[in-house]
Amino acid sequence: MLYSKEVMKHFKTPQNVGRIKNPDALGKVGNLTCGDVMYLYLKIAKNKAGKEIIKDIKFETFGCLPPNEKILI
């Protein structure tokens, strides 16, 4: 088997996948030439103590399995 069972489990049932509408932060990394691109969306809020926290996080990847594998493990 090329990938471990754990990697395949995350690949088949990924978590936190998608976009956040009007994100507070957006990260983009990759190379459009070869087709591997990842977007990371963050929604930031303040907790009861007034500290900023990550309220929601989502990602999208385009390319081969390894980028998905790395973000989920």
N, C-alpha and C positions, 0 to 999 in steps of 0.2 A: 504494500500500500504506500502510495506516495506521501499522503498526509496522515497524521495521527487521527484516532477516533475523536479526540477532543476538538481538533481543528475542524473536522468535518461536521461535528455537532453544531459548532458556532456558525459555520458556513451555511448549514441548512436551516438553522433557526436563529438568525442574528437578532440582537437587541439594540435599541436606540438608533435604528435606521430611519432615515427620512430627513425632512427639512423642518426648520422652525420658522414660522411666519414672523417677520420683523425681528430677527435675532439681534441681541445686543453685541455679539461678536461673531465674526465669520473668518474662518481660516481656510486657506486653499493651498494645497501642495501637490506637486506632481509634474508630469511632463505630458502635455497634450499631444506631442509628436508621437510618443509611443503608446499613448492611450491610458496611462495610469494616473488618475487624478483622485484626490480625496478632498471633500469639503467637510468642515467641522463647524457646527452651529451651536452657539451658547446663548442661553437666556439667564440673565443675572438678576437676582433679587436681594433684598436685605432681610436678614433674620430678625428675631425679636430684639437682639442686642444691637442691631444696626450694622452688623458686619455684612459685607457683600458675600453672597454664596451663589453657587451654580444651581439654579432652579431646574433647568432642563438642559440636556445635551443630546445632540443627534449628529449623525454623520451620513454621508453618501460617498461611496467609492465607485470608481469606474476603472475596470482593468481586470487583472488576474486575481486569483485567490490570495496570494500572500498579503496584500494590503488589508483585506478583511481579517485574515488570521491575526495580524499584529495588533489591530485595534481592539479585538474582542478578548484577547487572552490576558 
